[in-house]
Amino acid sequence: MTSTPTESLDQSDTDPSRGRRRHRRPRRTAARKGVIVAAAGAVGLAALGTGYVLLGRQGGLAAAADTRVHQPAPAAPVPTRANAPAGPGTLGVRDTLPLSIAGLGPKTRAAIPAGSTQVLVASGKAKNSSDTVVTLWTRTKDGHWHAGTPWPAHNALHGWTATHHAGDLHSPIGVFTLHDAGGFDADPGSKLPYHHSSKFQAGGVGFDGEPLDDAFDYVIAIDYNRVPGTSPLDSTQPMGEDRGGGIWVHVDHGGPTHGCVSVSAAHMVELLHTLTPAGHPVIVMGDRASLAS
C-alpha cells in the first residue's frame, strides 16, 4: 500500500467512533485483550493507492488434558541464573543463548544497527511464497540473543524482491527500522508513538476473497521509502513513488498481502507492548535463502 489514503480510507480523522462505511465482522474482544490461549497469524494485503499492507487474525484454543490418569513425570527444571548449579564449568540459561540470530548470514547481520536490541525477523518460506514465519529476537546485556515464539504470518502475493516497486506484489528484502505505529483501534498501550485515526481503513476483500475490514486495526510502519518519526499515514516517499511505500506490519486477514507483513491481532498487540524506542527495533525481512547470505 502507499501511505497516502485514497478511496479505501474513511476521510474523517476527527471521529473514529463513526465506524467503517462497510460491512464489519463481529469484533473479537478477547483477541483485542490478548486473551488467546494459542493464536496463529496469517498475512494479508490491502491496496492503498499504489502500495499494499498485510493483515489478518486467526485463533485457536489449547485443549485441557486430564492429568489424573497416567500423569507424566514432571519435566526437569530449566536452568536459570538463580537455580543453575554452582562450580567451575557450569552454565546458566544466558550462557547457552546464541551470540547471533539463527538463519541470518554475515551480510544480513552486518546491516543490523549495532544499537538494536530488538530484531523482528520475517523469514519467508521461499522467494516466490507468501508464507512467512515471524520471530522477535531480543539481545541481552551480555550480547546474547533470545528468540521469542515463532508466529505464522504472510507476506506479498508474489513473494520477495530486493528491488521493490509500486504494484509489483512483492515484499521488499532488507533490514528496516521501526519507529511509528497507529491504527483504527485505540492505542492498546504501545511503547512506540501511536497515531489513532479513523483513516486506517481497508475496504474490499483479499486475494483469497477474505474481508479486509480489520487489517489496519493495528499497524507498525516499516521504514521503507518513508520518513521515520511520522504517522504511518504520511505520504512522503524519499525514493519516489515508483519505489512504492506504505509497507507495514499489520493485522493478518488470512491471505497474501500486496507488500506488507501481517501477523494476528493478538501478536500485533504483543509487539506494540514490547517494542520500545530505547531498543532501536528493526525488522529483518526476506526469504530464507536471501536472509542467510
C-alpha positions as CSV (number, residue, x, y, z in Angstrom):
1,M,0.0,0.0,0.0
2,T,1.0,3.6,-0.2
3,S,0.9,5.7,2.8
4,T,-1.5,8.1,1.0
5,P,-5.1,7.2,1.9
6,T,-7.4,7.1,-1.1
7,E,-10.9,5.9,-1.7
8,S,-10.1,2.9,0.5
9,L,-10.0,5.1,3.6
10,D,-12.6,7.0,5.6
11,Q,-11.6,10.6,5.1
12,S,-12.8,11.7,8.6
13,D,-10.0,11.8,11.1
14,T,-11.9,13.5,13.8
15,D,-14.4,10.9,15.0
16,P,-13.2,7.2,15.0
17,S,-16.5,6.3,16.6
18,R,-18.3,6.9,13.3
19,G,-17.2,3.4,12.3
20,R,-16.3,1.9,8.9
21,R,-18.5,2.7,6.0
22,R,-18.9,-1.0,5.1
23,H,-19.7,-4.4,6.5
24,R,-17.9,-5.4,9.7
25,R,-17.4,-8.8,11.2
26,P,-18.2,-9.1,14.9
27,R,-15.4,-7.6,17.0
28,R,-13.1,-10.1,18.6
29,T,-12.9,-8.5,22.0
30,A,-10.9,-11.4,23.5
31,A,-8.3,-11.0,20.8
32,R,-8.1,-7.3,21.5
33,K,-7.2,-8.0,25.1
34,G,-4.8,-10.7,24.1
35,V,-6.9,-13.4,25.8
36,I,-6.0,-16.1,23.4
37,V,-4.5,-19.4,24.5
38,A,-3.0,-20.1,21.1
39,A,-3.0,-17.7,18.2
40,A,-1.9,-18.2,14.6
41,G,-1.3,-15.2,12.4
42,A,-1.6,-15.0,8.7
43,V,-0.5,-12.2,6.4
44,G,-2.8,-10.4,4.0
45,L,-2.5,-7.2,1.9
46,A,-4.9,-4.4,1.2
47,A,-4.4,-1.9,-1.6
48,L,-3.9,1.7,-0.5
49,G,-3.1,3.9,-3.5
50,T,-0.1,2.3,-5.2
51,G,1.1,0.1,-2.4
52,Y,-0.2,-2.6,0.0
53,V,-0.4,-3.7,3.6
54,L,-0.8,-7.0,5.4
55,L,-3.4,-8.0,7.9
56,G,-5.4,-10.9,9.4
57,R,-6.0,-12.9,12.5
58,Q,-6.7,-16.5,13.5
59,G,-7.1,-18.0,16.9
60,G,-7.0,-21.4,18.4
61,L,-7.8,-23.0,21.8
62,A,-5.5,-25.3,23.7
63,A,-7.3,-28.4,24.9
64,A,-7.0,-29.1,28.6
65,A,-5.8,-32.6,29.3
66,D,-7.0,-34.8,32.2
67,T,-3.8,-35.4,34.2
68,R,-5.4,-37.6,36.9
69,V,-4.6,-40.8,34.9
70,H,-1.2,-41.7,33.5
71,Q,0.2,-38.4,34.7
72,P,3.7,-37.9,33.2
73,A,6.7,-37.4,35.3
74,P,7.4,-33.7,35.9
75,A,10.0,-32.3,33.5
76,A,13.4,-31.2,34.8
77,P,13.5,-27.5,35.7
78,V,15.0,-25.2,33.1
79,P,18.3,-23.8,34.4
80,T,18.3,-20.1,35.2
81,R,20.8,-17.8,36.8
82,A,19.0,-18.4,40.1
83,N,18.9,-22.2,40.1
84,A,21.9,-23.1,37.8
85,P,24.4,-25.4,39.6
86,A,27.4,-23.7,41.1
87,G,31.0,-24.5,40.4
88,P,33.5,-24.4,37.6
89,G,32.2,-25.4,34.1
90,T,28.5,-25.0,35.0
91,L,26.2,-23.0,32.7
92,G,23.1,-20.9,33.3
93,V,20.4,-20.2,30.7
94,R,22.0,-17.0,29.4
95,D,25.3,-18.8,28.8
96,T,23.6,-21.1,26.5
97,L,21.8,-18.4,24.4
98,P,23.3,-17.8,20.9
99,L,25.6,-14.9,20.1
100,S,24.0,-14.4,16.7
101,I,20.5,-14.7,15.3
102,A,19.8,-18.0,13.7
103,G,19.2,-18.0,10.0
104,L,20.9,-14.7,9.3
105,G,24.1,-14.7,7.2
106,P,27.1,-12.3,7.7
107,K,25.8,-9.8,5.1
108,T,22.4,-9.6,6.7
109,R,23.8,-9.4,10.3
110,A,26.1,-6.6,9.2
111,A,23.1,-4.5,8.2
112,I,21.5,-4.6,11.7
113,P,22.4,-1.4,13.6
114,A,24.8,-2.0,16.5
115,G,22.5,-0.4,18.9
116,S,19.4,-2.5,18.1
117,T,18.4,-4.9,20.9
118,Q,15.0,-5.8,19.3
119,V,15.0,-7.5,15.9
120,L,11.8,-8.8,14.3
121,V,12.8,-11.5,11.8
122,A,10.2,-12.2,9.0
123,S,11.7,-15.3,7.3
124,G,9.8,-16.2,4.1
125,K,9.3,-19.9,3.1
126,A,10.7,-19.2,-0.4
127,K,11.4,-16.4,-2.8
128,N,8.0,-16.8,-4.5
129,S,6.0,-17.7,-1.5
130,S,3.6,-15.6,0.6
131,D,4.1,-17.7,3.7
132,T,6.4,-16.3,6.4
133,V,7.4,-17.1,10.0
134,V,7.9,-14.0,12.2
135,T,10.1,-14.2,15.4
136,L,11.1,-11.4,17.8
137,W,14.7,-11.7,18.9
138,T,15.9,-9.7,22.0
139,R,19.6,-9.1,22.8
140,T,20.6,-9.4,26.4
141,K,23.1,-7.1,28.1
142,D,25.9,-9.6,27.7
143,G,25.4,-9.7,23.9
144,H,23.4,-13.0,23.6
145,W,20.2,-13.3,21.6
146,H,16.9,-14.7,22.9
147,A,14.3,-15.9,20.4
148,G,10.6,-15.4,21.1
149,T,7.9,-17.8,19.9
150,P,7.7,-18.1,16.1
151,W,4.4,-16.8,14.6
152,P,2.8,-17.8,11.3
153,A,2.5,-14.8,9.1
154,H,2.0,-13.7,5.5
155,N,3.9,-11.5,3.0
156,A,3.2,-10.3,-0.5
157,L,1.4,-12.5,-3.1
158,H,4.4,-13.0,-5.4
159,G,7.0,-13.3,-2.6
160,W,10.1,-11.2,-2.2
161,T,12.3,-8.8,-4.1
162,A,15.5,-6.8,-3.5
163,T,14.2,-4.0,-5.8
164,H,10.7,-3.3,-4.7
165,H,8.5,-1.2,-7.0
166,A,4.9,0.1,-6.6
167,G,2.4,-2.6,-7.6
168,D,4.8,-5.4,-8.1
169,L,3.1,-7.6,-5.4
170,H,6.4,-8.3,-3.8
171,S,7.7,-7.5,-0.3
172,P,11.0,-5.7,-0.1
173,I,14.0,-7.7,1.2
174,G,16.2,-5.9,3.7
175,V,16.7,-4.5,7.2
176,F,14.4,-1.6,8.1
177,T,13.9,0.4,11.3
178,L,10.6,0.5,13.1
179,H,9.7,3.9,14.6
180,D,6.0,4.5,14.4
181,A,2.7,2.8,15.0
182,G,-1.0,3.5,14.7
183,G,-4.4,2.0,13.8
184,F,-8.1,2.3,13.6
185,D,-8.4,0.9,17.1
186,A,-7.4,2.9,20.2
187,D,-3.8,2.7,21.5
188,P,-3.6,-0.7,23.3
189,G,-0.5,0.5,25.3
190,S,2.0,1.0,22.5
191,K,5.6,1.9,23.5
192,L,6.1,3.3,20.1
193,P,4.4,6.6,19.1
194,Y,0.8,5.7,18.2
195,H,-1.4,7.5,15.7
196,H,-5.1,6.7,16.4
197,S,-7.2,7.6,13.3
198,S,-10.4,6.5,11.5
199,K,-8.3,6.8,8.3
200,F,-6.7,3.4,9.0
201,Q,-9.3,1.5,6.9
202,A,-9.0,-1.1,4.2
203,G,-12.1,-2.0,2.2
204,G,-12.9,-4.9,-0.1
205,V,-11.5,-8.4,0.0
206,G,-8.1,-10.0,-0.2
207,F,-6.6,-12.3,-2.9
208,D,-8.5,-15.3,-1.4
209,G,-11.8,-13.4,-1.1
210,E,-11.3,-12.8,2.7
211,P,-12.7,-9.5,4.1
212,L,-10.1,-6.8,4.9
213,D,-12.1,-4.9,7.5
214,D,-9.8,-5.4,10.4
215,A,-6.5,-5.2,8.6
216,F,-5.4,-1.8,9.9
217,D,-6.8,-2.0,13.4
218,Y,-3.1,-2.0,14.5
219,V,-0.1,-1.2,12.2
220,I,3.6,-0.6,12.7
221,A,5.2,1.3,9.8
222,I,8.3,-0.3,8.2
223,D,10.8,2.4,7.3
224,Y,11.0,1.5,3.7
225,N,10.7,4.7,1.5
226,R,9.2,6.8,4.2
227,V,10.3,9.4,6.7
228,P,10.8,7.9,10.2
229,G,9.2,9.8,13.1
230,T,5.9,10.5,11.2
231,S,2.5,8.9,11.2
232,P,2.3,5.6,9.2
233,L,-0.3,7.5,7.1
234,D,2.4,10.1,6.0
235,S,2.7,10.0,2.2
236,T,6.3,11.3,1.8
237,Q,8.4,8.9,-0.3
238,P,12.0,9.9,-0.4
239,M,13.0,7.4,-3.1
240,G,10.0,8.4,-5.3
241,E,6.5,7.0,-5.8
242,D,7.8,4.4,-8.3
243,R,9.6,2.6,-5.5
244,G,6.3,2.0,-3.6
245,G,5.6,2.7,0.1
246,G,3.2,2.2,2.9
247,I,4.8,-1.1,3.8
248,W,3.6,-2.0,7.3
249,V,3.4,-4.8,9.8
250,H,-0.4,-5.1,10.3
251,V,-3.2,-7.5,11.3
252,D,-3.4,-10.6,9.2
253,H,-6.5,-11.3,7.3
254,G,-5.7,-14.9,6.3
255,G,-4.1,-14.4,2.9
256,P,-1.2,-12.8,0.9
257,T,-0.6,-9.1,1.0
258,H,0.5,-6.5,-1.6
259,G,3.8,-6.0,0.1
260,C,3.4,-5.9,3.9
261,V,4.0,-8.4,6.6
262,S,0.9,-9.5,8.6
263,V,0.5,-11.3,11.9
264,S,-2.5,-12.0,14.1
265,A,-4.2,-9.2,16.1
266,A,-3.1,-10.7,19.4
267,H,0.5,-10.7,18.2
268,M,0.3,-7.1,16.9
269,V,-0.8,-6.1,20.4
270,E,2.1,-8.1,21.9
271,L,4.6,-6.3,19.5
272,L,3.1,-2.9,20.5
273,H,3.6,-3.7,24.1
274,T,7.1,-4.9,23.6
275,L,8.9,-2.8,21.0
276,T,10.5,0.3,22.5
277,P,12.3,3.3,21.1
278,A,15.2,2.5,23.5
279,G,15.5,-0.9,21.9
280,H,16.0,0.6,18.4
281,P,13.8,-2.1,16.9
282,V,14.3,-3.2,13.3
283,I,12.7,-5.7,11.0
284,V,14.8,-8.1,9.0
285,M,12.6,-9.4,6.2
286,G,13.1,-11.6,3.2
287,D,13.0,-15.2,2.0
288,R,15.2,-17.7,4.0
289,A,17.8,-18.0,1.3
290,S,18.3,-14.3,1.0
291,L,18.5,-13.7,4.7
292,A,21.2,-16.5,5.0
293,S,23.5,-14.5,2.8
